[in-house]
Amino acid sequence: MQRLAPALREDNVPLDLISLIKTVLAATKEISFRVSQAHLGGLMGSTLDENIQGEVQKKLDVVANELFKDILLESGFVKAISSEEEDTSVPGDEYGKYIVSFDPLDGSSNIDINSLIGTIFSIHRAPEGMSADDPDMFKQPGNQQVCAGYVLYGPSTMLVMTTGSGTHFYVLDRTHGGYLLVERNVQIPQDTQEFAINMSNQRFWQAPMQNYIADLLAGDTGPRGKNFNMRWIAAMVGDVHRLLCRGGIFTYPADNKNAEQPYKLRLMYEANPMSFLVEQAGGLCMTSEGRIMDIEPTSIHQRVEVIMGSKNEVEKCLSYYK
């Protein structure tokens, strides 16, 4: 098993980006410890505040966000950061080469039941000629990411990351405090019999998604001629990790539950980094109208429709929209 730095050098990652990645991962190691001690350290439950998304913040959300923000801004590597928990971007070093977007604790509704949660991050190059306090520098499509990954705080703390040369799995070795490469160039099976979707929203979906899921539920008695299992963890890191490990389709489609907010997942903090990982593993990541990573962002907190996973199944799902 390789340590992180030599594994990244094997992928020809520049030294300054390796240094930034190691800084990001230093924050995740601290968060991993805080998560494991949350019941003992008074960090369970919610605060009295809401984030910019209008969601009640968990205490661990706030702690994880502050850890990430402080470590990254003190590093000198980043020009600015943007977080799901911040109203707008936060300036860093005016001469920093990179910008970092992150969801410090994805799946925080799982915190109080001691279930899967994780951290998602995305790194772009900082545009030249823009001030560090200009949030418009984050309006870059996902196809310009130079690194994306997530850390899953499960039975082991696992890092899944890509720098554009395949998607690799790493595990945190607590004996020496570093991440070790355990699987290189993960590949998602093109076909699957598993799907992940929030079925409680079924009545609000558009007709194509309702018809697609109905055919999956019909199993071997329906037009698909095979049975499907449904899995739903309610944390994108967990659901995407499962499809990276054994295939599947994960979708959070458009719905009409709230006409002003038809989408759930955030483009910069969730959809783009996960799409980079899944595509590098041979999967497909789309909305019903096109490729997620080709979307030109209009806002740092923009939300999008997500359909991703095993290539043949995603294409089958999209055929219902034609």
ZAPAVEX-943151 format. One record per residue (C-alpha): residue in three letters; z, y, x. Coordinates in pm, whole numbers, padded with zeros to 5 digits. Each point is the difference from the previous one (the first is absolute). Layout:
N
> r, pz, py, px
> ALA, Z, Y, X;
...
This chain:
322
> r, pz, py, px
> MET, 00000, 00000, 00000;
> GLN, -00102, 00341, 00133;
> ARG, 00207, 00313, -00010;
> LEU, -00138, 00299, -00187;
> ALA, -00135, 00217, 00283;
> PRO, -00211, -00267, 00175;
> ALA, -00134, -00116, -00337;
> LEU, -00112, 00357, -00076;
> ARG, -00152, 00044, 00345;
> GLU, -00201, -00318, -00063;
> ASP, -00150, 00183, -00300;
> ASN, -00083, 00300, 00224;
> VAL, 00242, 00232, -00179;
> PRO, 00043, 00327, 00196;
> LEU, 00336, 00052, 00169;
> ASP, 00093, 00308, -00205;
> LEU, -00055, -00192, -00322;
> ILE, 00205, -00293, 00134;
> SER, 00283, 00246, 00070;
> LEU, -00021, 00137, -00355;
> ILE, -00004, -00351, -00151;
> LYS, 00311, -00090, 00202;
> THR, 00166, 00315, -00137;
> VAL, -00089, -00098, -00358;
> LEU, 00140, -00346, 00059;
> ALA, 00322, 00138, 00146;
> ALA, 00058, 00158, -00340;
> THR, -00071, -00328, -00180;
> LYS, 00250, -00187, 00216;
> GLU, 00268, 00251, -00096;
> ILE, -00100, -00025, -00368;
> SER, 00011, -00381, 00021;
> PHE, 00359, 00021, 00121;
> ARG, 00097, 00253, -00268;
> VAL, -00158, -00218, -00271;
> SER, 00193, -00306, 00118;
> GLN, 00328, 00197, -00007;
> ALA, -00064, 00197, -00320;
> HIS, 00260, -00185, -00210;
> LEU, 00262, 00059, 00269;
> GLY, -00091, 00358, 00082;
> GLY, 00004, 00163, -00344;
> LEU, -00379, 00034, -00018;
> MET, -00064, -00186, -00325;
> GLY, -00094, 00174, -00322;
> SER, -00183, 00321, -00082;
> THR, 00046, 00365, 00087;
> LEU, -00002, 00276, -00260;
> ASP, -00337, 00126, 00126;
> GLU, -00366, -00069, -00071;
> ASN, -00281, -00001, 00257;
> ILE, -00328, 00189, -00036;
> GLN, -00135, -00298, -00198;
> GLY, 00266, 00054, -00269;
> GLU, 00177, -00323, 00093;
> VAL, 00377, -00030, 00041;
> GLN, 00075, -00049, 00369;
> LYS, 00207, -00289, 00126;
> LYS, 00255, 00080, 00271;
> LEU, -00190, -00223, 00242;
> ASP, -00323, 00190, -00083;
> VAL, 00159, 00320, 00125;
> VAL, 00151, -00160, 00312;
> ALA, -00326, -00174, 00093;
> ASN, -00201, 00318, -00052;
> GLU, 00231, 00208, 00218;
> LEU, -00003, -00264, 00275;
> PHE, -00377, -00014, 00003;
> LYS, -00040, 00376, -00013;
> ASP, 00251, 00074, 00276;
> ILE, -00125, -00266, 00242;
> LEU, -00366, 00093, -00044;
> LEU, 00046, 00376, 00018;
> GLU, 00220, -00026, 00309;
> SER, -00255, -00220, 00180;
> GLY, -00254, 00274, 00077;
> PHE, -00286, -00237, -00088;
> VAL, -00065, 00125, -00354;
> LYS, -00142, 00327, -00123;
> ALA, 00140, -00060, -00349;
> ILE, 00131, -00268, -00231;
> SER, -00035, -00058, -00372;
> SER, 00233, -00219, -00202;
> GLU, 00013, -00125, -00356;
> GLU, 00348, 00152, -00011;
> GLU, -00101, 00352, 00117;
> ASP, -00146, 00277, -00215;
> THR, -00263, 00083, 00261;
> SER, -00082, -00080, 00361;
> VAL, 00253, 00082, 00273;
> PRO, -00124, 00165, 00324;
> GLY, 00072, -00153, 00338;
> ASP, -00137, 00080, 00345;
> GLU, -00292, 00245, -00016;
> TYR, -00170, -00197, 00280;
> GLY, 00067, -00347, -00142;
> LYS, -00307, -00225, -00011;
> TYR, 00087, -00195, -00314;
> ILE, 00122, 00038, -00357;
> VAL, 00204, -00269, -00175;
> SER, 00033, -00075, -00371;
> PHE, 00265, -00241, -00121;
> ASP, 00188, -00152, -00291;
> PRO, 00341, -00043, 00162;
> LEU, 00123, -00264, -00245;
> ASP, -00257, -00162, -00226;
> GLY, 00135, -00201, -00294;
> SER, 00329, 00188, -00018;
> SER, 00058, -00129, -00354;
> ASN, 00077, -00330, 00178;
> ILE, 00278, 00143, 00216;
> ASP, 00287, -00059, -00239;
> ILE, -00099, -00364, -00057;
> ASN, -00039, -00074, 00374;
> SER, -00368, -00082, -00038;
> LEU, -00307, 00080, 00211;
> ILE, -00055, 00356, 00119;
> GLY, -00196, 00146, 00289;
> THR, -00140, 00302, 00184;
> ILE, -00371, 00093, -00005;
> PHE, -00162, 00235, 00252;
> SER, -00342, 00144, 00078;
> ILE, -00116, 00191, 00309;
> HIS, -00296, 00238, 00029;
> ARG, -00111, 00223, 00283;
> ALA, 00107, 00362, -00050;
> PRO, -00301, 00224, -00070;
> GLU, -00059, 00273, 00255;
> GLY, 00021, 00363, -00099;
> MET, 00256, -00049, -00279;
> SER, 00358, 00121, 00004;
> ALA, 00281, -00256, 00005;
> ASP, 00129, 00136, -00331;
> ASP, -00333, -00044, -00182;
> PRO, 00022, -00301, -00235;
> ASP, -00380, -00004, -00033;
> MET, -00023, -00187, 00332;
> PHE, 00117, -00309, -00193;
> LYS, -00305, 00013, -00226;
> GLN, -00184, -00265, 00201;
> PRO, -00150, -00317, -00148;
> GLY, 00155, -00334, 00087;
> ASN, -00303, -00099, 00208;
> GLN, 00123, 00247, 00265;
> GLN, 00335, -00173, 00051;
> VAL, 00070, -00106, 00358;
> CYS, 00297, -00219, -00092;
> ALA, 00168, -00129, -00315;
> GLY, 00278, -00241, -00065;
> TYR, 00310, -00098, -00189;
> VAL, 00336, -00148, 00089;
> LEU, 00142, -00252, -00244;
> TYR, 00380, -00027, -00011;
> GLY, 00029, -00361, -00108;
> PRO, 00166, -00313, 00146;
> SER, -00156, 00124, 00325;
> THR, -00112, 00356, 00068;
> MET, -00377, -00031, 00025;
> LEU, -00257, 00257, 00114;
> VAL, -00359, -00028, -00125;
> MET, -00228, 00244, 00180;
> THR, -00359, 00084, 00086;
> THR, -00158, 00246, 00240;
> GLY, -00351, -00098, -00108;
> SER, -00026, -00325, 00198;
> GLY, 00135, -00244, -00256;
> THR, 00325, -00030, -00193;
> HIS, 00289, -00152, 00193;
> PHE, 00348, -00126, -00089;
> TYR, 00305, 00084, 00211;
> VAL, 00365, -00098, -00048;
> LEU, 00302, 00198, 00117;
> ASP, 00188, -00205, 00259;
> ARG, 00357, 00121, -00029;
> THR, 00099, -00164, 00330;
> HIS, -00186, 00268, 00194;
> GLY, -00073, 00252, -00275;
> GLY, -00380, -00008, 00015;
> TYR, -00288, -00115, -00216;
> LEU, -00181, -00316, 00116;
> LEU, -00356, -00094, -00098;
> VAL, 00009, -00323, -00202;
> GLU, -00350, -00011, -00156;
> ARG, -00317, 00180, 00107;
> ASN, -00303, 00073, -00222;
> VAL, 00138, -00114, -00334;
> GLN, -00277, -00092, -00246;
> ILE, 00026, 00010, -00380;
> PRO, -00168, -00293, -00183;
> GLN, -00303, 00125, -00194;
> ASP, 00094, -00195, -00314;
> THR, 00335, -00019, -00176;
> GLN, 00190, -00122, -00303;
> GLU, 00280, 00260, 00015;
> PHE, 00019, 00349, -00144;
> ALA, 00261, 00274, 00009;
> ILE, 00019, 00263, -00271;
> ASN, 00266, 00172, -00211;
> MET, -00063, -00180, -00330;
> SER, 00235, 00229, -00191;
> ASN, -00277, 00265, 00009;
> GLN, -00265, -00229, -00146;
> ARG, -00039, 00190, -00327;
> PHE, -00073, 00323, 00192;
> TRP, -00279, -00135, 00226;
> GLN, -00368, 00073, -00039;
> ALA, -00202, -00271, -00177;
> PRO, -00162, -00145, 00318;
> MET, 00338, -00075, 00159;
> GLN, 00138, -00139, -00325;
> ASN, -00299, -00233, -00027;
> TYR, 00024, -00107, 00364;
> ILE, 00370, -00088, -00020;
> ALA, -00052, -00177, -00335;
> ASP, -00255, -00227, 00166;
> LEU, 00242, -00076, 00285;
> LEU, 00273, -00086, -00250;
> ALA, -00238, -00233, -00186;
> GLY, -00004, -00217, 00312;
> ASP, -00208, -00317, 00004;
> THR, -00065, 00035, -00373;
> GLY, -00167, 00339, 00047;
> PRO, -00318, 00131, 00166;
> ARG, 00150, -00017, 00353;
> GLY, 00055, -00375, -00028;
> LYS, 00313, -00003, 00217;
> ASN, 00368, 00082, -00036;
> PHE, 00155, 00312, 00153;
> ASN, 00360, 00075, 00091;
> MET, 00148, 00347, -00041;
> ARG, 00234, 00145, 00262;
> TRP, 00167, 00343, -00015;
> ILE, 00263, 00129, 00245;
> ALA, -00006, 00367, -00111;
> ALA, -00028, 00115, 00361;
> MET, -00350, 00051, 00136;
> VAL, 00108, -00116, 00347;
> GLY, 00105, -00337, -00142;
> ASP, -00302, -00052, -00223;
> VAL, -00249, 00098, 00272;
> HIS, 00182, -00212, 00258;
> ARG, -00038, -00304, -00223;
> LEU, -00377, 00049, -00034;
> LEU, -00032, 00051, 00376;
> CYS, 00183, -00331, 00050;
> ARG, -00178, -00213, -00259;
> GLY, -00252, 00206, -00194;
> GLY, 00013, 00149, -00348;
> ILE, -00090, 00313, -00187;
> PHE, 00237, 00293, -00043;
> THR, -00080, 00275, -00245;
> TYR, 00160, 00308, -00149;
> PRO, -00278, 00110, -00235;
> ALA, -00047, 00321, -00192;
> ASP, 00193, 00018, -00327;
> ASN, 00044, 00244, -00288;
> LYS, 00379, -00014, -00025;
> ASN, 00008, 00358, 00128;
> ALA, -00332, 00177, -00041;
> GLU, 00089, 00252, 00271;
> GLN, 00082, -00275, 00252;
> PRO, -00232, -00300, -00043;
> TYR, 00072, -00141, 00348;
> LYS, 00321, -00125, 00161;
> LEU, -00052, -00053, 00375;
> ARG, -00034, 00276, 00259;
> LEU, -00321, 00023, 00199;
> MET, 00148, 00114, 00332;
> TYR, 00329, -00190, 00008;
> GLU, -00102, -00327, -00164;
> ALA, -00366, -00056, -00089;
> ASN, -00165, 00116, 00325;
> PRO, 00227, -00175, 00252;
> MET, 00003, -00322, -00202;
> SER, -00379, 00015, -00037;
> PHE, -00041, 00034, 00378;
> LEU, 00217, -00309, 00051;
> VAL, -00169, -00208, -00270;
> GLU, -00355, 00092, 00103;
> GLN, 00077, -00080, 00364;
> ALA, 00110, -00344, -00125;
> GLY, -00329, -00060, -00184;
> GLY, 00110, 00115, -00344;
> LEU, -00140, 00262, -00236;
> CYS, 00175, 00316, -00123;
> MET, -00152, 00195, -00287;
> THR, 00049, 00213, -00304;
> SER, -00219, -00080, -00300;
> GLU, -00238, 00269, 00131;
> GLY, -00015, -00057, 00377;
> ARG, 00168, -00071, 00333;
> ILE, 00355, 00137, 00032;
> MET, -00035, 00106, 00363;
> ASP, -00307, 00213, -00078;
> ILE, 00192, 00224, -00241;
> GLU, 00017, 00364, 00116;
> PRO, 00360, 00105, -00074;
> THR, 00066, 00311, -00205;
> SER, 00381, -00005, 00027;
> ILE, 00253, -00160, 00235;
> HIS, 00170, -00160, -00301;
> GLN, -00322, -00116, -00169;
> ARG, 00021, -00325, -00201;
> VAL, -00277, -00258, -00037;
> GLU, -00097, -00320, -00172;
> VAL, 00034, -00308, 00225;
> ILE, -00180, -00335, -00009;
> MET, 00034, -00192, 00328;
> GLY, 00015, -00346, 00150;
> SER, -00221, -00307, 00035;
> LYS, -00360, 00121, 00020;
> ASN, -00162, -00226, -00259;
> GLU, 00277, 00057, -00255;
> VAL, -00009, 00379, 00038;
> GLU, -00377, -00008, -00051;
> LYS, 00050, -00217, -00309;
> CYS, 00251, 00249, -00139;
> LEU, -00236, 00293, 00064;
> SER, -00280, -00181, -00184;
> TYR, 00194, 00055, -00323;
> TYR, -00046, 00377, 00044;
> LYS, -00381, -00020, 00013;
